[in-house]
Amino acid sequence: MKIYTKVLITTLPLVFFFLAATVGISYYFSRNALTYLAEEWLSTRASEAIRIVKKHERVLHQYNLEKIPASLIKAKMDAIKEISGIKIGKRGYLLVVDTHGNIIFHPNKHYVDTNVYAENWYKLLKNEKNCMFLTLHNEKSLAITDFSPEWGWFLLAVDPEKEVYGQADQMRPYLISLGFSAAIILSLVLMLMSRRLIKPLQLLVQGVERIGMGDLDTIISTRTQDEFANLAKGFNRMSARLKATLTALKYSEEYFRSLIENATDIVTITDSQGNFIYASPSLKRILGYDPNDLIGKNSFDLIHPDEKDMVSERFKRIVQDEVIMKGIEYRVKHHDGYWCTLKSTSKNLLTHPTVKGFVINSRNITKQKRAQDALIKSHQELEHRVEERTRELLLLNQALNKEIGIRKTKEAELEKANQAKTEFLANISHEIRTPLNSIIGLSEILSTMSIESQEYSYLKAIRTAGKNLLYLMSNILDLSKMEAAKLKINKKPVNIHYLFDDICQLFKVRIESKPVLFIQNLDNTLPASLFMDGVRLQQVLVNLIDNAIKFTDNGHVKLSIQQTKPNKDTHDLKVTRNLKVTRKIDMAISIEDTGIGIPKDKLNIIFDSFQQTSSKISRKYGGSGLGLSITRHLVELMGGQIQVESIEGKGTVFNLIIPGIEVNQNPHEKEEITSLDIQKLSQKQFNLIEDMIDPDLLSGNPGNRLAIERLKQYCFDNTALKEQLNSEIFQLIPEFKEGVKIGDIQIVIKNIIRIGEMSRIPELTEFGQKLSKYAQSFDIEKLNGSLQQLSNVLKQIV
């Protein structure tokens, strides 16, 4: 069927359908319009009749005549008479029916008093205005109904459909004729236009047929500028491109053919049974076979018998599209009789419209296989050598393990030796300290006797050497304990302000004896109570301040203490497991002096044990070189760092940072040390083996009795001196159970020296000076023992 016929068959029914639909819709809407006009018209007439009824009923009610039957009948008759005067078109009329179905009024008197109760339209009457279609006397009519509740009348304004739709029914034949005529005219116009449109298309088809027959030089002429002309131009361009594409394809085919024919690999195509369909010319060069001689022969006949089943099974799986053959290796018989190793990849193109077979690309890898076999052999020899080397390494490892075991044994022995050294130091300290205390005590007793100046200098030298030796032993013990990791930090609440005040009081006398200004720069925002080891902090500060005062002859010594985090810093707040909120601060301490300074090349060794800047300094100022080493160990034990900056001849600055100090949130908790606790500090600082005071001073030796006798002689018949000793010395000596303050001790020392000088008691004055030296050098043990001795002596006198 031609396109022209298809167009007509497709479009003509649509034209007739749309024309019929147009006529039908026009007729439908015209009837609806007439119906709407008729309803409005009849509604007006019905409303007019209702107003007449209400007017007469209102007159009866006005004159109270509604209960008089004659008046009621007269009013109804007057109302019907007025209603009968209402005209509804040529054939329309008003109909009055009561609630029992009796016709009260009808233009045709023959229908008056007729009962229509059984009629269907009567059953549809409602007590409100309504529109309905009814059939009365075999004539279908449109009616508007209304109800008068006063008299129980149904008023119907009726107009026959013939009068309502008369004009529309008269127009129906004309509309049908008009639609039919329009359909014929449109069909003819459509046929002419289709023929005109199809003609260029026929020319286009003819040109395409010529192009399809291979005449690519065909050009389709165009005379119009419509879509068919654009299509013709497109076909002309397509023809030119197709011609160029076929030319390029021909060149490409020749190019790839030359590549395949000159390729070093073998390219073959087989069918699903493995029979050769095509073989590239390289087959002759690689395997010695003529490609034309193998066409139609089975490729499996050339494969080595040991590998034929494997390749055949793989080929079957490829046929079923289960696997893709990639890099399979097998041996193929050469035309000269020897075997060559090929590595092949294939692709299933049985369904390809042009190939219709398996394309197999094979490469001769015989030389590579030989090289690979040689490499495997070399690898095996290498593995053999590695095994031999591994055995040698195992033997060496065993020897190394043995050596490690020996070293561990030596380390254990060294640890035992270190432990023995520590125990030896502890024991020898106890053994040496006992006679050393005796020597020092006896030298002090001898110094109270009447002796010559040279003998006094000898005794003073003995006493000084003994003190230095005792201090050196204490430092060695402390350092040994640190190196053995047995020195522990004991954190307890500490009143930091009292601690610093007492340290400053300790060095007050030494500072006053030099032209040196002591400056304190303490942070006022520093919390009063901190959790830390106050004894160790005191030991660190005393060592550093003692060195600063020792090596400073003029200028100043400055102690600065700051917290590096503000009190209100919320970043250092933490919550412990018991839901207690803790706050931590970092404390920075600086000790600055204007003393002799430290040479630049000695700054890296001053924290080492037994190291001093020079032997000249050691001879002039004394010391063992252990103080700074112990200080560094103590700072590191507290988790802090210590650094030194110094310029030789200008002074030194020691900077300490102690991080993470917990602030005591409960200030009512009992503090460990609010000042220098002499007894506890003595026990912790010097690691005494036994908690004891100087035994010789309390053992009742002759020196002690002599001291008591001397004081008794001075106090004989001197009640004022005795009372002064009691009130200003004995009563002020602090108790040693809970610890004492250096400030309290300084007061006692000053009173002792003052009373000794005023009363001319050289023994008492020298004893006070000795206590002052102990306090300044922080010799807690001797200070403790001397105070106990003084307390015992005064207890017997006062």
WOFEN-V7739 format. One record per backbone hydrogen bond with DSSP energy under -0.5 kcal/mol. NH is the residue of the N-H (numbers start at 1). CO is the residue of the C=O. Records with the same first field share a line. If there is no record, write none. Layout:
NH->CO ; CO
This chain:
6->2
7->3
8->4
9->5
10->6
11->7
12->8
13->9
14->10
15->11
16->12
17->13
18->14
19->15
20->16
21->17
22->18
23->19
24->20
25->21
26->22
27->23
28->24
29->25
30->26
31->27
32->28
33->29
34->30
35->31
36->32
37->33
38->34
39->35
40->36
41->37
42->38
43->39
44->40
45->41
46->42
47->43
48->44
49->45
50->46
51->47
52->48
53->49
54->50
55->51
56->52
57->53
58->54
59->55
60->56
61->57
62->58
63->59
64->61
65->60
66->60
68->65
69->67
72->68
73->69
74->70
75->71
76->72
77->73
78->74
79->75
80->76
81->77
82->78
83->79
84->80
85->81 ; 82
86->83
88->92
92->88
93->158
95->156
96->105
97->154
98->102
99->152
101->98
103->114
104->96 ; 102
105->96
109->107
111->108
112->109
113->103
114->111
116->101 ; 114
119->116
123->119
124->120 ; 121
125->122
130->145
132->143
134->141
136->134 ; 139
139->136
141->134
142->159
143->132
144->157
145->130 ; 143
146->155
148->153
149->147
152->148
153->148
154->97
155->146 ; 153
156->95 ; 154
157->144
158->93 ; 156
159->142
161->140
163->160
164->160
165->161
169->165
170->166
171->167
172->168
173->169
175->171
176->172
177->173
178->174
179->175
180->176
181->177
182->178
183->179
184->180
185->181
186->182
187->183
188->184
189->185
190->186
191->187
192->188
193->189
194->190
195->191
196->192
197->193
198->194
199->195
200->196
201->197
202->198
203->199
204->200
205->201
206->202
207->203
208->204
209->205
210->206
211->207
212->208
213->209
214->211
215->210
216->214
218->215
221->219
230->226
231->227
232->228
233->229
234->230
235->231
236->232
237->233
238->234
239->235
240->236
241->237
242->238
243->239
244->240
245->241
246->242
247->243
248->244
249->245
250->246
251->247
252->248
253->249
254->250
255->251
256->252
257->253
258->254
259->255
260->256
261->257
262->258
263->260
266->362
267->265
268->266 ; 360
269->278
270->358
271->275
274->271
276->297
277->269
278->269
280->267
283->280
284->281
285->281
286->282
287->283
288->283 ; 284
289->283
293->290
294->290 ; 291
295->291
296->276
297->294
299->274
301->298
302->299
303->300
304->331
307->304
308->304
309->305
311->307
312->308
313->309
314->310
315->311
316->312
317->313
318->314
319->315
320->316
321->318
322->317
323->317
326->324
328->344
330->342
332->340
333->302
334->338
335->287
337->334
340->332
342->330 ; 340
343->363
344->328
345->361
346->325
347->359
349->347 ; 357
352->349
356->349 ; 352
357->349
358->270
359->347 ; 357
360->268 ; 358
361->345
362->266 ; 360
363->343
365->341 ; 363
369->365
370->366
371->367
372->368
373->369
374->370
375->371
376->372
377->373
378->374
379->375
380->376
381->377
382->378
383->379
384->380
385->381
386->382
387->383
388->384
389->385
390->386
391->387
392->388
393->389
394->390
395->391
396->392
397->393
398->394
399->395
400->396
401->397
402->398
403->399
404->400
405->401
406->402
407->403
408->404
409->405
410->406
411->407
412->408
413->409
414->410
415->411
416->412
417->413
418->414
419->415
420->416
421->417
422->418
423->419
424->420
425->421
426->422
427->423
428->424
429->425
430->426
431->427
432->428
433->429
434->430
435->431
436->432
437->433
438->434
439->435
440->436
441->437
442->438
443->439
444->440
445->441
446->442
447->443
448->444 ; 445
449->446
451->449
456->452
457->453
458->454
459->455
460->456
461->457
462->458
463->459
464->460
465->461
466->462
467->463
468->464
469->465
470->466
471->467
472->468
473->469
474->470
475->471
476->472
477->473
478->474
479->475
480->476
481->477
482->478
483->479
484->480
485->482
486->481
487->481
488->486
490->488
491->489
492->532
494->530
495->673
496->494 ; 528
499->495
500->496
501->497
502->498
503->499
504->500
505->501
506->502
507->503
508->505
511->507
512->508
513->509
514->511
515->553
516->511 ; 514
517->555
518->516
519->517 ; 557
521->559
523->561
526->523
530->494
531->662
532->492 ; 530
534->532
537->533
538->534
539->535
540->536
541->537
542->538
543->539
544->540
545->541
546->542
547->543
548->544
549->545
550->546
551->547
552->549
553->551
555->515
556->554
557->517
558->592
559->519
560->558 ; 590
561->521
562->588
564->586
565->586
569->566
572->569
573->570
574->582
576->574 ; 580
579->576
581->579
582->574
584->572
585->661
587->658
588->562 ; 586
589->656
590->560
591->654
592->558 ; 590
593->652
594->556
596->551
602->599
603->600
605->602
606->602
608->605
610->625
611->608 ; 625
618->614
619->615
620->616
621->617
622->617 ; 618
630->626
631->627
632->628
633->629
634->630
635->631
636->632
637->633
638->634
639->636
640->635
641->657
643->655
645->653
647->651
649->596
650->647
651->647
652->593
653->645
654->591
655->643 ; 653
656->589
657->641
658->587
659->657
661->585
662->531 ; 660
663->583
664->529
665->663
667->665
669->666
672->493
673->493
677->675
678->676
681->677
682->678
683->679
684->680
685->681
686->682
687->683
688->683
692->690
698->694 ; 695
699->695
701->696
705->701
706->702
707->703
708->704
709->705
710->706
711->707
712->708
713->709
714->710
715->711
716->712 ; 713
718->715
722->718
723->719
724->720
725->721
726->722
727->723
728->724
729->725
730->725
731->726
733->729 ; 730
745->741
746->742
747->743
748->744
749->745
750->746
751->747
752->748
753->749
754->750
755->751
756->752
757->753
758->754
759->755
761->756
762->760
765->761
766->762
767->763
768->764
769->765
770->766
771->767
772->768
773->769
774->770
775->771
776->772
777->773
779->774
780->778
783->779
784->780
785->781
786->782
787->783
788->784
789->785
790->786
791->787
792->788
793->789
794->790
795->791
796->792 ; 793
797->793
798->794
